[in-house]
Amino acid sequence: MDSNGQQSDSLKDNKCMENEKLVYNQLMRGKTPEDIKEQCLQLCQDYIAGDWIRQTVETIEVKRITGGLTNQLYKCSIITPEANTTVPNVVAIRIYGMKWTKNHVYEHNERLSDIIISVMVSEKMLGPKIFGIFNGGEITAFYKHRHFKLEEQKDAKLAEKLFRKMARIHAMNVPIKRKHWMLNEMDDNYQLFIKRSSIPQLIDELNCETLKTVNMSDEINWIKDKIIELGSPMVFSHNDLCSVNIMVLEDNEYNKSEDQILICDYEFASYGYRGQDIGSVINEWGRVGTDLESDDDLVDDNVIKQLLLYYIDENIKIFGKDYTKNINNSMDQLVKEVKVFALFNKINFSLFFLRTDHESDESAFDEKLSLKLAEQQFKNYICVI
């Protein structure tokens, strides 16, 4: 790439970093408890023990980590760790909050599946290593990492590792209900959107041309019909496989036999459509995932097919050569799934921003910013169609 191209990418990345900070700052949910150090210390003493038993609130450091829609995440570390320790001296403590979306599989005890999944992905080294699960959260390894962004997309080795990792996640056999819920969630979000009385006036005020001229209900029904028509196989799915949930590890201490890619935040994971995860990743390919205010389009078919070759090859390693004999696992079928579910992700993002009740405690974004983001995502959806 020439210097002009490099400069353009650099400016784009800087703009996206500013957008990311804005987004993350507005997603910080709830106040940090005044006794958070005491809470974290007690949890580490109860579940990790070792050197933590000898610590006090004065000898540990607790820092809230930005990011995450539903939980509070803290880095907890011993300021002066002992040499040759047998336990980790720095961990991540996740305190559960209320989920943004309703998982229709576990309506009354939705964190039950989270616990099962967290343990299984930890054991298979497909997710963060678990040190403790308590009532209201979990303790995991803390990883020095960066998110999977434009630079990582351009790294062929990292791209290959990501799609092979995705295949391994989809091949998991998890003892939870096998029931689709994403389309029901889309319907629920639409109903929340149309109940918001302030929306029509704001759409006019902000001149949201796409939301004014295109029938959202018709588009939702169209994408749902396309998904059902596709017959995308049911697999264990992450369901939120965006770049901020894909970690590129810089310190591999707890996954010594594993590669650089680690997937986190499985709280929306369940059985679902195979295309959901693949479409989610492809939807961000060629751009920074947190850049929600720019025009975007799907990448070229040749790029999609190369990435899918890694996914198919890993499935052959897992299931054998018979995997490709099934027409549902053909390249043509997978490309169709990628495109339909990339569209699904765009319209789902739009609904996510439209559904939020800004008079409730659920609100994270400024109402006008939410509408602008919804307009852009819906515009991107229409343009790709």
N, C-alpha and C positions, 0 to 999 in steps of 0.2 A: 504494500500500500504506500502511496506517495505521502509527502509531508502534509499536503492539504487534507488528505483523507484522515491522517492521524490527528491533525488539529481538529477536524470536524468531529471525530469520535470523542476526542478529549472534551470539547465544549459540550457535546451531548451528555457525556458522563457527568460533567460538573453540574449541568442543569438538573439531571436526574438525581444526583446526590442531594441537591437543595430540595427537590420535590420529595425525596425519600424522608429527609429530616422533618419536613412539614407534615407529611402523612403520619410518620411515627409519633411525632409530638402530639398529634391529635388522637392517636390510638392508645395512649397511655391511660389505662382504665383504673379508676379508683386511686385513693391516696395511699401512700406507703405507710403502713402501721408504725406508730411511734416506737413500739417494742419489737420491731422487726429483727434487730440483732439478737435479742433474747430468744425469739422464736426460732431463728435459724440455728443458733448455738445449741438449743435444746434438741432440735431435730437431728443435728449432726452427732450429738452425744448419744442419742437414742438409737440411731440407725447405723452409724459408722463406727462410733466409739474410738478406740485407739488413742491417738494424740489429741483428739477432740475432747476427751474427758478432762484433760488438764487445762483447757482453755477457759477464758472468761470473755465478757463482752469487750474488754479492753485489748485483748490479744487477737481478736479476729476483725476482719473487714467485710462489710456487707455492702454491695453496690447493686442498685436496681438496673436491670438491663432493658434497654429500649426494645420494643417490638412485641408482637403478639396481640391478637384481637381479643382474646378471652381471658388470659391469665396474667398474673404478675410473676416476673422471672427475676431472680436474684443470683448474683455471683457471691459466693461465700468462701472466704479463704483465711487460712491461718497466717498472720503477719510474719511470724518468724518460725517457719516449719522446722521440725527436727530432721536431722540427717538420717538416712536409711529407714525412713518411715515405711510402714507396711500398709498404710491407708492413705487415701487421697487427701491432700492438704488444701485443695480448692475444688468446689463442686457448684453445680447449678441447682437452685431450689425453685421449683415451680409451684405456685399457689393457685389452685383452680379458681376461676371466676365463672360467671354465667356465660354460656355459649351464645354467640351471635345468632346461630341458626339452630333450628330444632331437628334433632336426629329422630326420624320417625321409626327407627328400629328400636331404640331404647328411650321411650318417652318418659318413663318414671324413674329410671336409674341409668342415665346416659353415661355416667362415669364408669360403670361396670365394664363396658367394652373397652374403655380407655386403659384400664388396669391390665386386662388380659392382653391387649395389643402391645402395650409398653413393654411388658415382660417378654413377650415372644420376639419382638423386633430387636430387643436388647440381646437376647440369647443368640439370635441369628446374625448379630452384628449388622443389622439393617437400620438400626436406630440407636439413639444414645444409650450408653450403659446405665442401667438402673442400680442405684445403691439403696434406695428405700422408697416405699409407697406408704403414705400415711393418709389419714382421713382429711381430704382436702388438698392433696398435692403429691408431689414426688421429688425425690432427690436423684439427680443424674450426674454423670461426669460432665465437667466443664471443658469445652473444646475451643482452642484457639482456631478460628476459622474465618473465612470470607464467604459471602453469598455467591451463588452461581449466576454471574451476570454476563455482559457482552464479551469481556475478555475470556471468560471460561467457555462460552459458547464457541469461540474461535479456536479453542484448544481441542484438537481432534481426540486426544487420549481421554480428556475429561468428559467430553461429549459421549464417547463410547462407554465409559464407566457408568455414566448416569443412566443410559438406556439399558445397559445390562442389569444394573441395580433395580431399575423399574420392573424388568422381567422377573427378577427374583422375588420382589415384593408381591407381584401379581400371582406368583406360583404358590404362595403361602396357603396353608390349610389352617384356618383360624376358627376356634370353637365359638363362633358368635352367629347370630341369625343371618340367614342369606335372604335379604329382602331389599329391593330397590326403594330409595326414598328421595333421591335428588329431584325428580320431577315433581313430587309432592311439595318439596321445599320451594321450588320455583312458583308453584301455584300460590302457596302461602305468602311469599314475598309480594306477588302481584296484588293479592287481596289487601295487604298492608299498605301498599302504594296507593291504591285507588281510594282508600279510606282517609288519606291525608288531604284535608280540605284546602290547605295552603298551596298545594302543588300547581293547580291550573294558573293561579295568579303569578306564581314565580316563573313558570314556564314562559308566560308572556313577557314578564319583566326582563328576564334574561335572554329573551329571544332564542329559545331552544328549538330551532327549526325542525330537527329530526323528531323530537318528542311531540311537536305540534302537528306534524303532518303524517306520521306513520302510526298505525294502530298497533300498540304494544301487545294487546290480547291476541291479535291475529298472528303476530310473529312468534309468540310463545307457543301457540297451538301448532304452528308450522314446524318449529324446531323439535317439539315433542313428537310429532308424527314422524319426522325424519329419524329421530333416535330409535323409536320403536321399529320402524321399517328396516333400519340397519341390522338389528339383531346382534349388537355388540355383546360378546360373551360376558357372563357374570364372573368377576374375579375379585379377590381381596384388593381393595383400592384405597389409596391414600386420600383421595378426594380434595386435597388442597395442595397439589404439587406445584407450587409457584417457587420462584427463585429464592425467596427469603427463607423457604423451608428446605433448601438444598444447600448443605454445608460443604465447603471445600476445606478440608482439615489442614491446618498448619502444624499441629501437634498431634501425632497419632498414638499417644501413650496408651489409650485404652482399646485401640483397635489395631494392634501390632500386625495382625495377619490380614488386615483389610486395606482396601485402597483409600484414596483421598476423599471419595464422595460418601457422605452420610446424610440420610434423610431424617428430619426432625418434625415435631408437631403433628403427631398422628391422631389428634383428638377428633377429627372428622372422618377417620378411616372406618370403613365398613365394607361389606360386599357391595359391589356396584358394577357399573359398566366399565369394561376394559378401556374404552376410548376416552373416558373422563381424564385419567392421568396423562395419557399421551397427548391429548388435545390441549390440556392445560399447559404442558411444557412447550409444545409447538406454538401455542398462542403467544408466548413471550419470546420466541426465538427471533433474533435480529433486533431486539430492543431491550431496554432495562424494564423489568417487570413493574417497578414502582412508578414508572412514567405513565400516568393514567390520563394525561392531558394532551397527548399528541396523536396525530393520525397514525394508524399502523395497518399493515396488511400481512397476510400469511406469506411465509418464505416460499421460495421456489420448490416445486415438486422434487427436484433432484436432491435438494438438501433433506427434505422429509424422508425420501426413500433411503438415503444413506444412513440416517439415524435409525430408521426402522430395521435396517439390515442387522444392526447390533442387537436390537430387541428380539428379532426372529432367531438369530444365531444363539443367543443365550437361552431361549426357550427350547431350541433343539438340544442343547446340552442338558437341560433339565428333564425334558419329556421324551427325548429321542427323535429319530428321523420321522416318525409317524406324525409329529406335530404339523409338518408342512403339507401332509396329505389331506388335512381338513381345510376345505375351501374358506372357512371362517378365519383361518390363520394366514391367508394369502396376502401378498403385498398390496394388491388392489383393494382388498377389504380393509386392511389397516390404514391405507391412505384415506379411504372414505371416512373411516372413524375419526381420524385425526382432524379432518376438515369440518365435519359436523360438530364434533365436540369443542373445537376451537371456537366455532360460532356460539355454541352453548355457553362457553365461558365468557364471551363478550356480553351476551345478553344477560347472563347471570350477574356479572359485575354491575351492569346498569341497574338491575333490580335491587341489588344489595344497597346501592347508594340512594335509590328512590324509596326504599321501604322504611328507612330509619325515622322514628318519631323523635323529632328534635325537642319536644317538650317533656320527654321522659329522661330517666337516668341512663338510658341506653345510648344516648347521643354521643358521638365522637367527633363528627365533622360539623363544621359550620354549614348551615342549611343551604346557602347559596353555592358553596364549594361542592357540596354533595350533588346538587343538581347539575352543575357544570360537568362534573366527572361522569354522571349518569348519561348526560347528553353526548359526551365524547365517546363513551363506550358503546352506546346504542348506534351512534353514527358509524363507528368502526365496524360494527356488526352489519349494518345495512350496506356499507361500501364493499365488504368482502362478498356478500351475497351477489 
